[in-house]
């Protein structure tokens, strides 16, 4: 089964392409601002698919969003393992307790 870790590894590999053939490399080269814009575009398209689309459209848009999120993480030097560790930490308490803790710390 294909995992987000597999995708993270592919992104890392393609980010180093220098022959002009990699969309990933062009995103990484353009830096965080372009990555953020692309991720935002995909987030909006995913929201529209949630509200108006069918399952296949939502699936495709969610895949685009996950890809662009992982590229943005790559550009900022954040590893997927760190995100997963944060999610694991948060599952140690209820979602409402976690949200209340984040709100009290300003996050």
CORGIZI-V220602 format. One record per residue. N is the residue number from 1. RES is the residue in one small letter. PSI is psi in radians with two decimals (NA if undefined). Layout:
n=N res=RES psi=PSI
n=N res=RES psi=PSI
//
This chain:
n=1 res=x psi=2.39
n=2 res=x psi=2.35
n=3 res=x psi=2.94
n=4 res=x psi=-0.52
n=5 res=x psi=-0.69
n=6 res=x psi=-0.79
n=7 res=x psi=-0.72
n=8 res=x psi=-0.73
n=9 res=x psi=-0.72
n=10 res=x psi=-0.76
n=11 res=x psi=-0.77
n=12 res=x psi=-0.73
n=13 res=x psi=-0.83
n=14 res=x psi=-0.42
n=15 res=x psi=-0.41
n=16 res=x psi=0.01
n=17 res=x psi=2.39
n=18 res=x psi=0.05
n=19 res=x psi=0.12
n=20 res=x psi=0.13
n=21 res=x psi=-0.07
n=22 res=x psi=2.06
n=23 res=x psi=-0.71
n=24 res=x psi=-0.82
n=25 res=x psi=-0.67
n=26 res=x psi=-0.67
n=27 res=x psi=-0.83
n=28 res=x psi=-0.76
n=29 res=x psi=-0.56
n=30 res=x psi=-0.20
n=31 res=x psi=-3.10
n=32 res=x psi=-0.64
n=33 res=x psi=-0.80
n=34 res=x psi=-0.73
n=35 res=x psi=-0.73
n=36 res=x psi=-0.74
n=37 res=x psi=-0.80
n=38 res=x psi=-0.72
n=39 res=x psi=-0.70
n=40 res=x psi=-0.77
n=41 res=x psi=-0.80
n=42 res=x psi=-0.60
n=43 res=x psi=-0.76
n=44 res=x psi=-0.76
n=45 res=x psi=-0.61
n=46 res=x psi=-0.73
n=47 res=x psi=-0.80
n=48 res=x psi=-0.73
n=49 res=x psi=-0.62
n=50 res=x psi=-0.74
n=51 res=x psi=-0.68
n=52 res=x psi=-0.28
n=53 res=x psi=3.01
n=54 res=x psi=3.11
n=55 res=x psi=-0.68
n=56 res=x psi=-0.64
n=57 res=x psi=-0.76
n=58 res=x psi=-0.72
n=59 res=x psi=-0.81
n=60 res=x psi=-0.76
n=61 res=x psi=-0.66
n=62 res=x psi=-0.68
n=63 res=x psi=-0.76
n=64 res=x psi=-0.75
n=65 res=x psi=-0.79
n=66 res=x psi=-0.75
n=67 res=x psi=-0.89
n=68 res=x psi=-0.56
n=69 res=x psi=-0.79
n=70 res=x psi=-0.59
n=71 res=x psi=-0.75
n=72 res=x psi=-0.72
n=73 res=x psi=-0.74
n=74 res=x psi=-0.82
n=75 res=x psi=-0.59
n=76 res=x psi=0.03
n=77 res=x psi=0.41
n=78 res=x psi=2.22
n=79 res=x psi=2.53
n=80 res=x psi=-0.64
n=81 res=x psi=-0.61
n=82 res=x psi=-0.70
n=83 res=x psi=-0.76
n=84 res=x psi=-0.65
n=85 res=x psi=-0.67
n=86 res=x psi=-0.74
n=87 res=x psi=-0.72
n=88 res=x psi=-0.74
n=89 res=x psi=-0.72
n=90 res=x psi=-0.47
n=91 res=x psi=-0.09
n=92 res=x psi=-0.23
n=93 res=x psi=2.96
n=94 res=x psi=2.73
n=95 res=x psi=-0.67
n=96 res=x psi=-0.70
n=97 res=x psi=-0.70
n=98 res=x psi=-0.80
n=99 res=x psi=-0.74
n=100 res=x psi=-0.70
n=101 res=x psi=-0.72
n=102 res=x psi=-0.71
n=103 res=x psi=-0.60
n=104 res=x psi=-0.35
n=105 res=x psi=0.02
n=106 res=x psi=0.18
n=107 res=x psi=NA
//
